[in-house]
Amino acid sequence: MVTQSVLVLNVGSSSIKFALYPAEADAPAALRGRITGIGSAPAFTVSGDPGAGSDFGPIAAAEGQELLAERLLGYLDRRATGRGL
């Protein structure tokens, strides 16, 4: 059975913050994190799942907001397997 999830994104000029919640009411975030330093020295941090962040890969300084958002969605899709992102 696939459990549905809700993804919340806050996209700013130099950061992308995210949280992935189970669809059940009042459930805590299953994953949350951020990409900061977009346009200068990007860094990815995530919490809520063992090994989380290990498969995001290095971020080049030249990677822009659009590419990083696409990479983030791919990462979350891989991490949410069975959660129904």
C-alpha positions in Angstrom: 0.0 0.0 0.0 1.3 3.4 -0.9 0.9 6.2 1.6 0.4 9.7 0.2 2.6 12.6 1.2 2.5 16.3 1.1 5.5 18.3 -0.1 6.0 21.9 1.1 8.5 24.1 -0.7 9.8 27.5 0.2 11.8 28.8 -2.7 13.8 32.0 -2.3 16.5 33.8 -4.2 19.4 32.0 -2.4 17.7 29.0 -0.8 15.2 26.3 -1.1 13.6 24.9 2.0 11.4 21.8 2.0 9.5 19.4 4.2 7.8 16.1 3.3 4.8 15.2 5.5 2.7 12.1 5.6 -0.8 13.0 4.4 -2.3 12.0 7.8 -3.5 15.0 9.8 -1.1 16.4 12.5 1.8 14.0 11.4 5.3 15.4 11.8 7.5 15.9 8.8 9.2 12.7 7.6 12.0 14.7 5.9 13.0 18.3 6.0 15.9 20.3 4.8 17.3 23.0 2.7 19.7 24.0 0.0 21.4 27.3 1.0 24.0 29.5 -0.7 22.5 29.3 -4.2 24.6 31.5 -6.5 27.7 31.4 -4.3 28.5 28.2 -2.2 25.5 25.9 -2.3 25.1 23.4 0.5 22.4 20.7 1.1 21.2 19.6 4.5 18.4 17.2 5.4 17.1 15.5 8.5 14.5 12.9 9.4 15.7 9.8 7.6 18.8 7.6 8.2 21.3 8.2 5.4 19.3 11.1 4.2 21.4 13.4 2.0 24.0 10.9 1.2 22.6 10.3 -2.4 22.1 14.0 -3.3 25.7 14.3 -4.5 28.0 17.3 -4.7 26.7 20.7 -5.8 28.7 22.9 -8.2 28.7 26.6 -7.4 27.4 27.3 -11.0 24.2 25.2 -10.4 21.3 27.6 -10.4 18.0 27.6 -8.6 16.0 25.8 -11.4 18.5 22.9 -11.7 18.8 22.5 -7.9 15.0 22.4 -7.6 14.9 19.7 -10.2 17.6 17.7 -8.4 15.8 18.2 -5.1 12.5 16.8 -6.6 14.4 13.8 -8.0 16.1 13.2 -4.6 12.8 13.5 -2.8 11.1 11.1 -5.2 13.9 8.5 -4.6 13.7 9.0 -0.8 9.9 8.8 -0.8 9.7 5.4 -2.4 6.7 3.7 -0.8 5.5 7.0 0.7 3.8 8.2 -2.5 5.3 11.6 -3.1 
